[in-house]
Amino acid sequence: MLSETDVALHADRIRRDGYTVLERVVAPQLVADLKAAVERIEREHHLGPATTSFEGFKTLRINNLLTYDDVFWEVPLHAAVLPVVEAVLDKECLLSSFCSLVLGPGQEAQPIHEDTQLIPLPRPHIPITINAIWALSDFTATNGATRIVPGSHAYDHAPEYGKHYDTQMATMPAGSVMLFDSALWHGGGANDSDARRFAFSCAYCWGWMRQQENLQLGIPQETARRFPRRLQELCGYGVYKGQFGHIDNRDPIELLGRERGKRMVWEATDVKKARQAAQS
Ligand SMILES: O=C(O)CCC(=O)C(=O)O
């Protein structure tokens, strides 16, 4: 857990520099459990490396992670990470995508990019997605630490795909999390070591945006019903500001068996008016 002052400090760094690093905030036992779960799933589901140059021909990316093992539920909800994300976005933010990033030895550096550059908004703009890169291994200069261009979230253009840029390596010890505004120019490094670099990307977006992964359809309802309420909300079972995401004026969280979801804004306005009239 971070103090309120530290949460505000990290949120300010994201706004100013485009990124911040929360050092060693993940308990070593959780790091070990998460790595073991990734390796087990890879084995049991016979998963292999990605098949596109962007995703990395020597990189294991497991998408839709929440469906594989309950241990992954702890990641989007992590008590040191989520409050910083909520301070930059708001408390009605959503999980946008969550996948493993296991760089195998020999993985080449990923082209520098930004995660929301296909969204047709003039740059620079407010942070719309915050990505959390979880280091489950030490991130070093040789095993593929994420490369970043500090301050680039404020540039008025996106990087040119495939072009060389001078970058800084986000080296950090295992158990650390780098949070960044997804408009920051970045890319995975080259893994020139003989060991795998274990990591997650866990990205959050505003509640008024479309998520990168379709979590309402991708996660079976029986699984989502078992989630803690906050994780259900993060996955899109909610109504942003009581307006966006309703189903026939009902909060979709009721589909998961929760008794009373959020009131729609139009209903809440009348309830407030009636209450004020009763008091006067
Ligand atoms: O692997 C990394 O360090 C970063 C990966 C990344 O930025 C991406 O896949 O969009």
Ligand as a Chemical Component Dictionary entry (heavy atoms), coordinates in Angstrom:
data_LIG
# 
_chem_comp.id                   LIG 
_chem_comp.type                 NON-POLYMER 
_chem_comp.pdbx_formal_charge   0 
_chem_comp.three_letter_code    LIG 
# 
loop_
_chem_comp_atom.comp_id 
_chem_comp_atom.atom_id 
_chem_comp_atom.alt_atom_id 
_chem_comp_atom.type_symbol 
_chem_comp_atom.charge 
_chem_comp_atom.model_Cartn_x 
_chem_comp_atom.model_Cartn_y 
_chem_comp_atom.model_Cartn_z 
_chem_comp_atom.pdbx_ordinal 
LIG O1 O1 O 0 7.808 -6.195 -23.470 1  
LIG C1 C1 C 0 7.885 -5.006 -23.153 2  
LIG O2 O2 O 0 8.711 -4.593 -22.346 3  
LIG C2 C2 C 0 6.933 -3.991 -23.748 4  
LIG C3 C3 C 0 5.935 -4.589 -24.684 5  
LIG C4 C4 C 0 5.082 -3.562 -25.347 6  
LIG O3 O3 O 0 5.279 -2.390 -25.214 7  
LIG C5 C5 C 0 3.947 -3.963 -26.185 8  
LIG O4 O4 O 0 3.828 -5.128 -26.534 9  
LIG O5 O5 O 0 3.123 -3.077 -26.549 10 
# 
loop_
_chem_comp_bond.comp_id 
_chem_comp_bond.atom_id_1 
_chem_comp_bond.atom_id_2 
_chem_comp_bond.value_order 
_chem_comp_bond.pdbx_ordinal 
LIG O1 C1 DOUB 1 
LIG C1 O2 SING 2 
LIG C1 C2 SING 3 
LIG C2 C3 SING 4 
LIG C3 C4 SING 5 
LIG C4 O3 DOUB 6 
LIG C4 C5 SING 7 
LIG C5 O4 DOUB 8 
LIG C5 O5 SING 9 
# 
